[in-house]
Amino acid sequence: MKHIVFQVKTIGELHTIAGFDKPKHPLVSVIDYSKVNVQNPPDSGSFVCGFYSVNFKKNCHFHYGRQYFDHQEGTLLCTAPEQIITFNRERDSGNAEGWGLFFHPELIRNTALGKKINEYTFFSYAENEALHLSEDEKQTLLSLVKQMEKEYFTNIDHYSHDLIISNIELLLNYCKRFYGRQFITRTNQNKDAISRFEEFITDYFNSKKQQENGIPTVKYCAEMMNLSPNYFSDLLKSETGKTAQEHIHYHLLEKARTLLLSSDKTVNEIAFELGFEYPQNFSKLFKRKTGITPTEFRNEIIKN
C-alpha cells in the first residue's frame, strides 16, 4: 500500500497539496473539504503540519496518534503544529464534507492570542476526544469561519490582521465553551474515568510502584486511562475542581502522612520510599501544600 508522509510547513504548500490556487493570505486559510482535489492521492498517508488547524469533518476517517476515529456524523478536531494525522483513502466514502481553518504561528506571534494559545488545551486532545457539535454550535462556528474567509478575500487592509486574529480568538473561545458543555453532557463517562483513575492511583502507591518507577506523571496516568494528558487534566478539573497534578499530589501526601505517623523512618527514607530522587524536593512539596515541614507535622501530631 502506498503511504506518503506530507511535511506541510506553509499554508501555500497546503493549498498545493489540496489542489487549490495560491492562498489569499500567506498565514491563514479556510478550506472547503468538499472541494479538495488531490492529484494521484496515495492509499494512505500522514500529515505533519507546521501550523494550527481547526477542522470540522464529515464522512472521512483518520488516525491521530494510535487512535482511530470515524467522522461520519461530523466532529471538530483541533491540532497544533508538528502533530501527526494519518488517513486511509480506502475507508473514506469519497464525499468528505466540512471545513478547516488553518493558521500559522507567525500570524499570532507577539499578539495577545499568541501569548495565551497554550491555554487552549484542546489543541493536543486525541482524536477520540474530538468535540461533537450540536446543530446550533456548528452554525456558530461556521458563521465565524465565513466571516474570516470574507475578511481575507475582500478586505485586505491595515485592519485585516487584527480582525482575522480577533475572529480566530472568538472561534477558539466558542470551542472552549462547547468542550465545557461536552464535559457536562458526558458526565457518566467522565465519572467512570475518574473512578478508574482513583483506583489506579491508590493501587499505585499502595503497591509501592513509586519506589521502582518514581512518582507517576500526568502523562503516565493519562496513558493508563487511554486519554491524552490535557483532556485527562481538563476532565478532572471540570468534574472535581482539581487538576490531574493536584490529584496526584493529594494521594502522594496522604501516603506521606501515613508513613510519617506509622513508622520510625527518617524523612529522607520516607522521601525515597515515596519515589523522590532528592529528599529536599519532598520537604518543599510537603511544606508548600500543608504549610509545615514533614518533621514539624510529625512532631506536632506526636505532641497532641
C-alpha positions, -999 to 999 in steps of 0.1 A, spaced: 0 0 0 14 34 -10 19 55 21 31 91 18 42 115 46 33 151 38 56 176 55 35 207 52 53 237 66 33 266 50 -3 275 41 9 277 4 21 241 5 -12 230 20 -31 247 -9 -8 230 -35 -15 195 -20 -52 202 -18 -53 213 -54 -62 249 -47 -49 282 -60 -23 303 -42 -38 314 -8 -51 349 -5 -32 353 28 2 336 34 -5 328 71 -42 318 73 -67 300 51 -101 283 52 -105 251 31 -138 236 20 -131 198 22 -158 190 -4 -136 209 -30 -103 193 -22 -87 177 -53 -55 158 -45 -38 146 -77 -29 109 -76 -38 105 -39 -20 78 -20 -38 49 -5 -28 61 29 -7 89 42 2 112 71 3 150 75 28 167 97 19 204 95 37 235 107 6 253 118 -26 252 139 -58 237 125 -95 237 135 -113 210 115 -150 202 111 -153 170 91 -179 145 80 -176 113 60 -139 107 65 -116 86 87 -83 94 104 -58 80 128 -45 105 154 -16 91 174 -27 55 180 -64 63 180 -88 56 151 -119 79 146 -148 79 122 -161 113 112 -195 102 99 -217 125 119 -194 154 120 -170 164 147 -145 191 155 -108 183 159 -81 209 166 -44 202 161 -12 221 169 20 223 148 40 191 143 13 167 153 7 137 131 -26 128 115 -29 97 94 -56 89 68 -66 59 48 -84 66 15 -99 31 13 -120 37 44 -133 71 32 -167 74 15 -154 97 -13 -176 126 -4 -159 142 26 -176 173 39 -167 201 62 -142 229 66 -108 235 80 -93 267 94 -55 268 93 -33 295 107 5 297 110 21 305 144 37 336 127 2 350 123 -3 353 161 33 359 172 36 389 196 -2 391 199 -24 386 229 -37 354 213 -1 341 207 7 346 244 -23 325 255 -26 300 227 -13 272 251 -44 278 273 -65 262 245 -56 227 257 -79 211 232 -52 215 205 -35 185 220 -65 163 227 -65 129 210 -89 123 181 -112 100 201 -117 131 224 -129 152 195 -158 176 200 -193 165 189 -212 196 179 -249 204 181 -265 220 150 -265 254 167 -229 250 176 -220 240 140 -237 272 127 -220 294 153 -185 282 142 -194 282 105 -205 318 107 -172 329 122 -152 309 96 -172 325 68 -165 360 84 -128 352 84 -130 340 48 -147 371 37 -122 393 55 -91 379 38 -108 375 4 -122 411 1 -108 433 28 -70 431 30 -60 464 45 -44 478 77 -72 464 98 -74 429 83 -47 413 105 -63 424 138 -98 414 126 -88 380 115 -70 373 147 -100 385 167 -123 362 148 -99 332 154 -98 340 191 -135 343 193 -139 309 175 -114 293 199 -133 307 229 -165 292 215 -147 258 211 -136 261 247 -172 267 258 -185 238 237 -159 214 251 -171 226 286 -206 216 276 -194 182 263 -177 175 297 -211 181 313 -231 160 289 -206 132 291 -208 131 329 -214 94 332 -184 85 311 -163 111 330 -173 98 364 -163 63 352 -129 76 341 -124 94 374 -133 62 394 -108 42 373 -81 69 380 -88 69 417 -85 31 418 -53 32 397 -35 59 418 -45 44 451 -32 10 439 0 26 426 10 40 459 -3 10 480 17 -15 459 48 7 462 53 11 424 66 46 431 98 30 446 106 14 413 90 38 387 90 71 406 61 94 412 36 90 384 33 118 359 1 133 345 12 118 311 17 84 325 -17 84 344 -35 97 312 -20 68 292 -33 43 318 -67 59 313 -64 59 275 -67 96 274 -44 125 263 -28 144 291 -46 177 285 -80 161 281 -74 140 312 -65 170 333 -93 192 319 -118 164 326 -107 161 362 -108 199 366 -143 200 352 -156 173 374 -137 178 406 -122 213 405 -87 199 407 -62 192 380 -46 158 375 -14 171 391 -33 182 422 -49 147 425 -15 130 422 -1 153 449 -31 147 471 -26 109 471 12 113 474 8 135 506 -18 111 521 7 83 517 34 106 532 13 114 563 6 77 568 44 69 567 53 98 589 30 87 616 32 49 614 70 44 611 102 54 626 118 60 592 136 93 587 121 120 565 148 112 539 140 75 539 103 83 535 111 106 506 129 79 488 101 54 495 76 78 480 96 80 448 116 113 452 151 113 439 160 142 461 146 143 497 146 181 497 121 181 469 97 161 491 101 185 520 95 215 497 63 200 482 50 189 517 55 224 531 40 241 500 9 220 503 5 218 541 22 249 554 46 229 576 76 206 570 73 168 573 93 169 606 70 197 620 40 176 610 53 145 628 63 164 659 30 183 661 9 151 659 30 133 684 28 163 709 -10 163 706 
